[in-house]
């Protein structure tokens, strides 16, 4: 019986740890300082003012930008939304994927929200 309780408690702790694993992903809320389109790798680089917080170890950009591939399913919508926010001077909430998927040296943009 005691073993079951310990096992159950460990399972609950593990569940919540896995559930909150994205809590350590890179994030920031800021205006966009610049957007770079690089044709050589089909990549978009987004530079938030003040950089990105809590980037993963794979990020070698100095936490200055997020990137995403133009080959992603919603890449054109991402680019259009970010470009509109940049032109309008809107504040954007950025969230990284906690991985360098689209480029090995910068955190991949997982989603963003326009404020």
HELIX and SHEET records of a PDB file:
HELIX    1   1 UNK A    2  UNK A   19  1                                  18    
HELIX    2   2 UNK A   21  UNK A   24  5                                   4    
HELIX    3   3 UNK A   39  UNK A   41  5                                   3    
HELIX    4   4 UNK A   75  UNK A   88  1                                  14    
SHEET    1   A 5 UNK A  66  UNK A  69  0                                        
SHEET    2   A 5 UNK A  43  UNK A  48 -1                                        
SHEET    3   A 5 UNK A  27  UNK A  38 -1                                        
SHEET    4   A 5 UNK A  91  UNK A  96 -1                                        
SHEET    5   A 5 UNK A 109  UNK A 114 -1                                        
END                                                                             
